[in-house]
């Protein structure tokens, strides 16, 4: 039995102003999770969690996610070593989004492509709309081929 209870959603007041964890998972059973670096405050990634991933994250103190492409739960860092130690977990006002503040230690990366953040490119806006994406990180923190091999990653397809 899990030590982290999820309470039934009974009222707007309970969900928005109460102290009970009552997450609202979507029709697909998932809730989005924004993950930021506890030191730099940089957004590292957007992932998805099912109930099991959220419970394991809260119970172990290490980030777990649900892969929509592979349709399986995974612990961040199992393959890559890029473990995310949870410093703080928050839930938004209507309890349908999670925010993790994590310590990524000496790895200096969270992205499977090798960059520090999964948000390593900027989208040109306004008068530059339609221009190519702009790389905001020019150096990879690690070699993804050495870490994962050269098989295509299903999240990139």
C-alpha positions in Angstrom: 0.0 0.0 0.0 1.3 3.4 -0.9 2.2 5.9 1.8 1.1 8.8 -0.4 -2.7 9.1 -0.4 -4.6 10.8 -3.3 -7.9 12.1 -2.0 -11.1 12.1 -4.1 -12.0 15.4 -5.5 -15.1 16.6 -3.6 -15.4 20.3 -4.1 -13.8 23.3 -5.7 -12.9 24.7 -2.2 -11.2 21.4 -1.2 -9.2 21.3 -4.5 -8.2 25.0 -4.7 -7.9 26.0 -1.0 -7.6 22.7 0.9 -4.6 20.7 2.1 -5.5 17.4 0.5 -3.6 16.1 -2.5 -6.3 15.4 -5.1 -4.6 15.4 -8.5 -6.7 15.5 -11.6 -5.3 13.2 -14.2 -6.5 13.7 -17.8 -8.6 11.2 -19.8 -5.3 9.5 -20.7 -4.5 9.1 -17.0 -1.7 11.7 -17.1 -0.8 15.0 -15.6 1.8 17.4 -17.0 5.0 18.1 -15.0 7.3 21.0 -15.4 10.7 20.4 -14.0 13.2 23.2 -13.1 16.7 23.3 -11.8 16.6 24.2 -8.1 19.8 26.4 -8.4 19.5 28.1 -11.7 15.6 28.1 -11.9 16.0 27.1 -15.5 13.2 25.0 -17.0 14.8 21.6 -17.7 11.9 19.6 -19.2 8.2 19.0 -19.5 7.2 15.5 -18.7 4.1 13.5 -18.0 3.1 11.5 -14.9 0.6 8.9 -14.2 -0.5 8.1 -10.6 2.3 5.6 -10.2 5.0 8.0 -11.4 3.7 10.7 -9.1 3.6 8.4 -6.1 7.0 7.0 -6.8 8.4 10.6 -7.2 7.0 11.6 -3.8 8.0 8.4 -2.1 11.6 8.1 -3.4 12.6 11.7 -3.8 13.7 11.0 -7.4 11.7 12.1 -10.5 9.7 9.4 -12.3 7.7 10.1 -15.5 5.4 8.3 -17.9 6.6 8.0 -21.5 3.8 8.7 -23.9 5.8 7.3 -26.8 6.8 4.1 -25.1 3.7 3.8 -22.9 5.7 3.0 -19.8 6.7 4.5 -16.5 10.4 5.4 -16.1 12.7 6.8 -13.5 14.8 9.7 -14.8 18.4 8.6 -14.9 18.0 4.9 -15.0 19.8 4.6 -18.4 21.6 8.0 -18.6 22.6 8.6 -15.0 20.9 12.0 -15.2 19.0 11.5 -12.0 16.7 14.3 -10.8 16.7 14.6 -7.0 13.4 16.3 -5.9 13.9 19.3 -3.7 10.4 20.5 -3.8 7.1 19.3 -5.5 4.2 21.6 -6.1 0.8 21.2 -7.5 -1.1 24.0 -9.3 -4.4 25.7 -8.1 -6.8 23.1 -9.6 -4.4 20.2 -9.1 -3.9 19.3 -12.7 -0.3 20.2 -13.2 2.9 19.4 -11.2 6.0 21.5 -10.8 9.2 19.8 -9.6 12.3 21.7 -8.4 15.2 19.3 -8.8 18.9 19.0 -8.1 20.7 17.4 -11.1 24.0 17.3 -9.3 27.2 17.2 -11.3 25.5 15.9 -14.4 24.7 19.4 -15.6 22.1 18.0 -18.0 18.5 16.6 -18.1 17.9 16.3 -21.9 18.3 13.0 -23.7 19.7 15.0 -26.7 22.7 16.0 -24.6 21.8 19.5 -23.7 21.3 20.9 -20.2 17.6 21.7 -20.8 15.1 20.1 -23.2 14.3 23.8 -24.1 17.6 24.5 -25.9 16.0 26.3 -28.9 14.1 29.6 -29.1 11.3 30.2 -31.5 11.6 33.5 -33.4 8.5 35.7 -32.8 7.0 38.9 -34.3 9.0 40.4 -37.1 11.2 37.2 -37.2 8.3 34.7 -37.4 9.1 31.9 -39.7 12.9 32.2 -39.2 14.8 29.1 -38.2 14.9 28.0 -34.5 17.7 29.6 -32.6 20.0 27.4 -30.5 20.3 28.8 -27.0 22.8 26.1 -25.9 25.7 25.6 -28.2 27.5 22.8 -26.3 26.1 19.5 -25.3 26.7 18.5 -21.7 27.2 14.9 -22.6 27.4 12.6 -25.7 24.0 11.0 -26.2 25.4 8.3 -28.6 27.9 7.2 -26.0 25.2 7.1 -23.4 22.3 5.5 -25.3 23.8 4.1 -28.4 22.9 5.3 -31.9 19.4 3.8 -32.1 16.8 6.4 -32.8 14.9 7.7 -29.7 11.2 7.1 -30.1 10.4 10.5 -28.6 12.1 12.1 -31.6 10.0 10.3 -34.3 
